[in-house]
Amino acid sequence: MLAVLHRKSVRNKPVGILGGTFDPIHHGHLRLAQEALEQCDLAEVRFIPGGTPPHRDAPCAAASHRLNMVRLALQGNASFVLDEREIHRVDPCYTVDTLRSLRVELGAQRPLCLLMGGDAFLSLHTWHDWNNLFELAHIVVVQRPGLPLGNAITTADSALRQQYTARLAPVPRVLHESPGGAVVVLDMPLLEISATDIRRRCAEKKNIRYLLPDAVANYIQSHTLYT
């Protein structure tokens, strides 16, 4: 009976959504997901590698390589799930469309939490159909030490600032109480790791160990990526 109740409670917990090109995936992505998983008591975090990003240049590594690297990085963590719904698309992958497809899969009442860093949130008003993101999911912003979102938002776009002020929730528990609509800000340990720096190090034939999982570093080396 207790096992049945446990499965039911997990099914009702929020699902975290972490999208990106993951070019390559690194410890910064993984730690962000782990912080959100623990602080927000999520059922799981779905990693969704993007196919054709609408807001940035095309990824350096092919979709198949980026998919394989994410798969390797998630090994050993049952709460991290690889979701392939975007990676094979050739048309622009808009987050609002991805959330709509997740709603069809998971139902209208399951809480969804779109995970992102502070920089991404501050540019949210430039995303396609961005106001509708709040109708589909909560937004969980993981801020870096020394860069509090509350300070940066004061100079952000006025429409975004209004949404932030109206929707900011004081505690992550709010994420469990409705399918979407809230903004929650979390703190994250300082990890100054970027995919851009990893690609630069690869091009310069420098060591990338400890910046990303060993399995991913070995994959990059064996396939001579980013050189």
N, C-alpha and C positions, 0 to 999 in steps of 0.2 A: 504493500500500500504506500509506504514512504517513497519507494522508487517511482511509482506512478505520479505521485504528487510532485516529486523533483522534476520529472520530465515535463510536466505541465507548467511548472514555474519557469523553467528555462525557455519554453516556447513563448512565454509571455514577456520575457525580458527584451529590452531594445536590441536591435541589430546595428552594429557600427558599420559604416561604409567609408572606405578609404580608397579614393581614386588617385590616379597619377600615371605619368608615363613610366615610372620606375626604370629609369635609363641611366644607371642601374638602381635597383632597390638596395638600400643600405640600412645601417643600424638606426639612423635618425627616423626613418619610416617605421621601423619595427618598434622602437621605443615609444613613439607617439601612439601607435596602436595599443601597446601594452598599458600605457598610462590611462588611455581612454577606457580600455577594457576593465581595469581595476577601479578607477575612480568613479565610473558611471555604472558599474555592475552590469556590463553588457553580456548578452548571451554568446556573441561571437563578433569578430571583425572580419568583414569581407573586403579583400584586396581586389580592386578592379583595375587592371592595367588598361590604359587607354589605347585606342587604335589611332585615329586621326584627331589630334587635339585642335580645337578651334581657336585657342587663345595663345598658341606658341608655335615655334618651328617644329617640323617633323622630328621625331626621335632619331637619335643616331643609330641605335641598334634595331635590327629587324624585330617585328612583332614576335616571331617565334623565339628569338633569344630572350627578349624581355619576359615573355611568358615562362620560359624555362627557369630563368633566374628567380622570379617570384616564387615559383613552385619549390625550388631548392631552399629559398630563404624561410619559407613557412614550415618546413619539415620539423616535426618535434613539438609543435604547438597546436593542440587540437582546437583551440579557440580561434585560430587564424585560418580563414577559408579563402581559397582562390576562386574568383568569379570571372569567367571568360566572356561575359556578354558584350564587352566593348572591343576586345582586342582584335577581332577579325573584321571589324567594320572599316570600310574605306571612306564612308561619308563622315562629316564632322560628328564627334561624340559629345553631345550636350548632356550635362549632368542632370538637368531637369527630365530629359527623356529616360535616362538610366533609372532615376528614382521612380518614374511612372511604371517602368517595367518591373521594378522590384515590388511596387504596390500591387500589381496584378498577381505576382507570385506569392507574396507574403500576406496579402489582405489589407484592408483599409484600416484596421485597428492596431496592427503591430507597430510599436514605436520604432522608428528608424532614426539613426543619428549620423548625419554627414560630418565626418571628421576632417579638419583642416588646420593649418597653421595660421598665425595672425596675419601674415602678409597676404595670404590668399583671401582671408575674410575682408581685409581692407579694400580689395579689388572686386569684391563680390558684385557690386553694382554694374560691373562691365560684363557679367556673364549673361548668356542668353536666357531670357525669361526668368530673371533671378528672383523676382518677388514671389513667384510660384514655388520656389524651393521651400519656403516656410510652410506652405500648405501640404507638402509631401513629407517633410522630415524636420526633426530638430537639427540645429547646427551646433556642433561642439568645436570650440576653438581652443587649441592647445598653444598657449603663449610661452615664449622663451624667457628665461630669467633676464631681467634688466630691460625688457621690452613689453611692459604691461599694455594690454589692449585698451584698457580704460583711458590711458593717456593718448594713445595714437588715434582713437576714434574721434577725438575732439576736432581734428582737422580733416576728417574723412568726408566723403560725399554726404550731403545733407540727407538724402533719402535713405542711405545706408545707416546713417547715424540715428535717424528716427526709428528705423526697424530695430536696431540694436537696443535703444533705450526702452522701447515698448515691450520687447521680448526677452530681455535679459532675466535669467532665473538665478536665484541665490544659491541653490544647491543642486547637484546632479540628480537627486531623487525625483525631481520634477519630470525628468525624461521618461520615467516609468508610468506617468499618470495620463499621458495623452499620446496620440500617434505622431504628433509633430508640432512645430510652431514656436518652440523656445530656443533661446541662445544660451549656452552654458560655456563658461570660460574655465579652463583647467591650467594648472602649472605643470611644467615639464622640466626635468633636469637639463642642464646645459650640454648639448651635443652639437658642436659646430662641424657638422658633416654635410656635404652637398654632393649631389650627383655630378654637377659641373666640375667640382674639384677632383672627384674620382676619375672622370674622363680625362682631365688634364694630366693627372698623374700617370694614367695608362699611356697617354700619348708621349709623355716624357720618360717612359719606362721606369717609373718610380714605384715603390712598394705600396700596395693598397691594403695590406693586411690590417685588421682591427677596425677598419672603417666600415666593413660589411661582412656578412658571414663568410667563413672560409670556403664553403661550398660554392658561393657566388663568385668569390675571388678566383677560385680554381677554374670555374666555368669561363670567366672572362679571359683568363690566361690561355686555356686550352683552345678557345675559339678566336683568339687574337682580336678581341673586341676593343674598340676605342683607340686603336693604334693608328 
